[in-house]
Amino acid sequence: MTSALLDPTLERHFKGHRHTVTSVDFSCNMKQIATGSVDSCVMIWNMKPQMRAYRFDGHKEAVTSVQFSPSGHLVASSSRDKTVRLWVPNMKAESTVFRAHTATVRCVNFSADGQTLVTASDDKTIKLWTVHRQKFLFSLSQHMNWVRCAKFSPDDRLIVSSSDDKSIKLWDKNSRECIHSFSEHAGYANYVDFHPSGTCIAAASTDHSVKVWDIRSHKMLQHYPVHSGAVNSLSFHPAGNFLITASSDSTLKILDLLEGKLLYTLHGHQGPVTCVAFSRTGEYFSSGGSDEQVLVWKSNFDECIESSKGVRSQHKNAASLQTQPATAANLHFKSHPPDPNSQTSERVEQLNRQDSQTTTFTHDFNSSCCHSRGAHYYTHRVGSPSTQQTRSVQPPTQKDKVVSGASDGRIPSSLTNTLEHIVGQLDVLTQTVSILEQRLTLTEDKLKECLENQMEIGLHLQNRDEA
């Protein structure tokens, strides 16, 4: 499936914020990108190079979240100043503001029909509002700590929320009831969102991992411990095949959900990456970080998605995600040469891909070496920790690319079969451990009940003796 995949390329880079970029979103027509920042500003970036960006000043404190309405006519922003603003994304910077919570508003999200807003706050509540008159509808208040994120499902029937209380809650919008609560044990989820099919949710956690749950069976489908720092944000590709994550370890990672493996590690930011979002078509994605920059990348997934139609036709929706946990033991990585014709920015772009033998290929595109398509660029290929080569080469010709592609290593079928067997054994082991955990919990409950009964009997006997 991944053989048709082209490397993501860095297309644009915007610099205008004066502090960490906290949120990013594309308009539906791909003409604009909205970003929020700790500098208390909302900025609207125009994708046409000749058009200037708009800076919206209105919030008194850091902007925590921004989102375009489905129609693209409005941009909603939330802030530490406890308010939500609705902006018209043009040079007039017209906006309406309402006080949404009694503490920092962490997240704002439009419903699919664009008629309703959901907000999440440090006051431990989730609130729903009408967009037209900003009328308060109702609140959801079962979280015991700050609510980091709240999102509508694609059909607007459900809401998912994540909190510092280490829980992720699934709510029925009509009944206003919590229908299930997923527990995070090692950390809490900074960000959570629905899969485009509406059957799964993914959570970006402070425990350095990403988890995918089925909302019908309430079971974890996949676990990706792929980062070395807290995962701050994530975004599903509209086709549902891919998930991109942003982390405090300064990287973006692209995950193949159908095959349950890591595809790319992208280095472009200097410092923690705080937000990431795919465009509505999935053709592009954008990221922001503590380096005050907004990077726009071309995903180049089109060919891969076309080649995967046969796979998706066997699955009615993306609930067919492989159920084995994607741990370090069963992640398989392949490497592809860089596209010499890809556009680059003034920032450094590094694309890392790893194969099953932990060989790492890193491509650095330095602005000082990339003034044109015919210019030199540097390729760092790491064969092993003790062997490192740096070469300055001309971009390969079409003939070179064909020869290079023909010489790429392929995983032997015997190794593939062995790895598949290991994956199967790990799946059985995971199920066995889960059953043992359930039995242990049951035993603990019984033991606790026995101890409580013994204490009651002892107190009863003591009271009788005293009488």
N, C-alpha and C positions, 0 to 999 in steps of 0.2 A: 504493500500500500504506500509506503513512504518513498518508494523509488522515484515517483513523479514529483516529489516535493522539492520546491525551490527554496533557497535560503531567504528568510525575511531581510529586507533592506531598509536602511534608515533614509527616509525621504526628506523630511523637513525638521527644523529645530527652531523653537521659539524661545526668546528670552525677554522678559519684561516684568515678571514678578520680582519682588524684593525680599521674599522669604520662601519657605518650603511650599511647594505646590501640593495641595491636599486632595484635589478631586479633578477629574477630567471627563468630558462627555462630548460626543459628536452630534451634530444636528442630523435630522433625517435625510437631508439632501446632500450631505457631505461638504457643504459650503463653509461651515463654521465649526469651530471647536470652542467649548466653554471650559474655563478652568477657575478654580478657587484657590486661595492661598492664605497662609498665616498672616500675610501683609494686609488682610481685611478687604482685599479687592477681588472682584470678579472680572475676568478678562475674556473677551470674545475674539478669537483669532480667525482671520479669514484665510481660506486655503489658497485663494488667488494671490500670487506673490506681490502684485502691485497694490493690493489693498491693505490699509493699515489696521492694526488691532484696536479694539475698543476697551477702555478701562472703566469699569463701573465702581465708583466709590459710593458707599451707602452704609455698609455694615461698620459697626464701631469696634468690632474685635475680629478675630480670625474667622475666615470662611471655612467651614468643615466639609461641605458637600455642594455640588452643583449638578443639575440635570436639565436637558432640553425636554420640553413637552413633546409628545408623539408627533404633533403637527409641525414642531419647530418654531412656533410663533412666540413661545415664552421660554424663559430660563428660570428655574427655581434655585435658590441658594439658601443654605442654612448657616448659622453662625454661633460662635460662643456668646454673642450678645443676646441670646435667647430668642432671636427673631428669625422669621423666614421672609425672604423677598422674592417677588415675581417680577422679572425684568423683560422688557421688549428688547431683543438682541439687535439693536441698531444704534446709530451714532447719537440719538437723542437720549439714550439711557433712561427711559421712563421706567418707573418701578412702583410697586405697591408693597407695603410692609405690614406684617402683623406679628404680634408677640405670641409665639406658639407654645412656649414652655416656661417653667420657672428656673431652668438651668440650661446649660449649653445644649444646643440642638446639634446632634451628631450627623444626622442623615435626613435627606428629603428625597422622595421618590414619587413620580407620577404613575397613576394607574394606566393601563393600556388604552383606555378610551380618552384619557386626558382630562377627565372630569373631577378626579379626586387626587388628593395628596396624602401621603403618609409620612409622618415625622417621628424620629427617635431621639431620645434626650437623656441627659445625665440625671434628670428627675425621676428616672426609672420607668417612664411611661412611653407608650406609643400612641400617637393621636392621628385621627383622620379628619380631613378638611375638604370642603368643596373648593375648587379652583376659582369658580366664577366670582363668588363673594367672600371667599376665605372664611366660610362658616364652619364652626367646629361641629363635628358629627358625633364622635365618641372616642373614648380612650381605652387602651388595653394595658392593664397594670398588674401583671403577675411576676415580672422580673424583680429581683432583689438587689440589683446593682445597676450601674450605668448601662443604658442600651446603646450599643455602638452602631447598629445598622438595622434597617427595616425595609423590606422589598415586597411589592405585589407579585403574585404569580402571573404568568402570561394571560390567563383567563380572568384575572381580577377576583377570583373566588377566595384565594388564600393570601395570607401575609406571613412572611418568615422574618424572624428577628433574632439578633445575637446580642449577648450581654456580658458584662464583666463578671456576672454570677456563674460563669462557665456553662451556661445553657443556651441552646438554640431552640426557639419555640416556633411552632407552626400554629397559626390562628385561622379560624373560619371567619371570614369577614361578615357574613350574614348573621350567624349566631353569636358572634363576638366572643367565642370560647376558644381556649387553647386546646387543640385537639391532640397535640403530642409535644413532648419536650425531649430533645436530644442533649446528651450530657457530654461536655468536654472535660477530660480528667487532668491533662497536663497543662492546659492553658485555656484562654478564652478566644473566641472568634472575633477578629477585628472587622470582618466583612463576610457577608453571606448573600447568596443570590440563587435564583431558580435557573435550572436548565431550560433552554428554549421550549422543550417539550412539556415542561411543567410537572414532570414526574420525579425529578431529582433536585436536590439542592447541593451546593458546594460551599464550604466554609474555609476562609483563610485564617489560620490560627497563630497565636503567639508561640506555640510549641514547634514552630518552624515547618509545619506540614499543612497539606490541603486534604480535606476529607470530602467525599461525595456520598450522600445518603439517598436511599429510595424513600420517598415520602409515603408510599403505600404500605410497604412491608416494614418501614422504620429501621431497615438494616443498612449498615455501612457497606457501600459497594466498592469503593476504592479509597486507598490511603496513600498519599504521595509525600514521604518525608524527604523532599528534594532540596530544601533550602537550609542554609546555615544561620539564618536569622528569622525574626518574626515575619510572617506573611501578612502584608498590610492590605492587599486588595486583589481581586481576581475578576475575570470577565470571560463569559462563554462566547465562543464563535457562534454566530447566528445559525449555522448549519448544525451545531451541537456536537461536532466531531472533536473540537479542540477547546482547551482551557488555558488562559494565560494568567500568570500570577506575578505579583510585584512584592519584593521583599526588602527588609532592612539590610540584607547582605549585599545590596547594590545591584542585584540581578533581576531580570525578568526570565521566567521559564515558561515554555510552551509545552503542554501535555497533550498527548494523543489519547483521548478518552476511550475510543473504540478498541485500541490495542493495549491500553493501560500502561503507557510508558512515556518517559521524558523524551521530547524531540530536540529542543533547543534550550540553551542558556544564552541569554543576550546581555551584554555589558555595554551600557551607553551612558549611564548616570555616574556621577562622582558622589557617592553617598547613598543613603537609603532611598529606595524607590517606594513612593507612598501611594501611587494610584495608577490604574491602567484601565483602558476600555477599548473594546472593539467598536468599529463603525457599524452602522445598521446593516450594511451588506457584508461585513467581515473582510472587505478588501484591505482595510487599513486598521491599525490600532495605535493608540497614543498613550504615552506614559509621562508621569511627572514625579519629581523627587525633591529631596532636600537641597539639591544644587540649584534650585529656582528655575529649572529648565523644563520645557515641554517638548518631548520628542515625538515625531510622527513616523511610523514605520509602515511599510507595505508588506502585507502578510505573505503574499505569493502562494496561497493555499488552493487556488482555483483548480489546478490540475489534479491535486491530491483529492479534492472533494469529488471531482468528476469520476476519478478512478475508484472511489469508495462507494459509488452508488450501488454496486452489486452487493456490497456488504450491508448497506443500510436497507436494501430491499428485503433482506432476510430478517430484519428487525423492524417491527412496526414503529418504534420510536427509540429514542436514546436511552430508554430504560433498560435496553439490552447491553448496557455497559458491563464489561466483564466483572464478575463478582469476586475474583480473587484480589486480595490486597496488593497494590503495586508497591512492594517494598524493594529495598536495594537488591535483594536476591533475585528478583525476577524482572528487573528493568533491563530492556535491551536497547542499545543505542547504535545508530549507524551514522556514518559521516558522508557529507557531500561537499564537493569543491565549491568555492564561492563563485558567484556570478560576476565576471569582470566588468560588465556593463551596468552594474547597479549604481544608482546615484548615492552620493554620500553627503554628509553635513560637515559643519566645522567641528563637531564633536567626534570623539573616537567611538567607533562601533566595533564590537568584538562579538563574534558568533562562535559559541563553543558547542560542539557536538561530540558525544562520547559513544564509543562502541562497547560491545559486551565484554571486551577485555580491558576496560577502563582506559583505553587510549584516548587522549584528548586532542582535538584539533581546534586551534584558536586563530581567527582571522582578525587582524587589526587594520582598520582603515583610518589612517591618520590624515587630517586635513592638510598638513604641511606637505604631504606626499601625494595628494589627490587633487590636482588642479584641473585635470581633464581626464577623459576616458583613456587617453593614451599615456597617462602619467604612470610613474612607478607606484607600487603599493607594497606593503610588507606583509609577509605571511609567516606566522610562527607555527611550526608543527612540532608538537611534543611527542616523541616516541616513547619516552620513559622519563622518570625523574632525573636520571643521570645523563640522559642524552637530549640535548636541546639545540636546534638549529634555527638560525635566522637568515633569511635570504631576501635579497632585493631582486625582483623579477619584473619583466614586462607582462602585461595582461595576456593570457593565453589566447591563441587563435582558435578558430572553430575546430581545426584539425587537432590541435593540442587537447581541446576539451573532449573530443571523441576518444582519443587515445587514453586520456586520464580516466574517463568514465569506464573504458574497457578494462583498465587495470585495477579498479576498485575491488577491495576484498569482499567476499561474500561469506556469510556464515555457513559452514557445512551442514548438510541435512542431519547428520548424526548428532552434531552439537545442538541443533534446533530441537531434535527429538528428546535429547537429554534434558535440556532446559524446560521443555514442556512437561516432562515427567516430574521435574523438581517443582514446577509451579503447581501441578496437580497434588503432589505430596504436601506442599505448603498449604494448599486450600483445605485438605483433610485435617492437617494439624491445626489450622485456624479454627475450624469447626469444632474439633475436639476440645481445644482450649476454651472456646465459648461455652460448650456444654459443662466443662469442669467448673468454670466461673459461676454458672447458674446453680450448679449443685452446691458449690461452696457458699454462695449467698444464701441458699435455702437452709443449709446446715447452720450457718451463723444466726439466721433468724430463729431457728428452732432452739439453739443454745441460749440466745438472748431471752426467749420466752421462758425457758426452763429456769434460768437464773432469776428472772423477775418473779416467777411462781415461788421459788425457794425463799426469796426475800419476803414475800407476802406471808408465807407460812411461818417463817421465823418471827416476823413482827407479831403475827397473830398469837403464836405460842408465848412470846414474851409478854404481851398484854394480858394474856390469860393467867400467867404465873404471877404477875404483879397484882392482879385482881384477887 
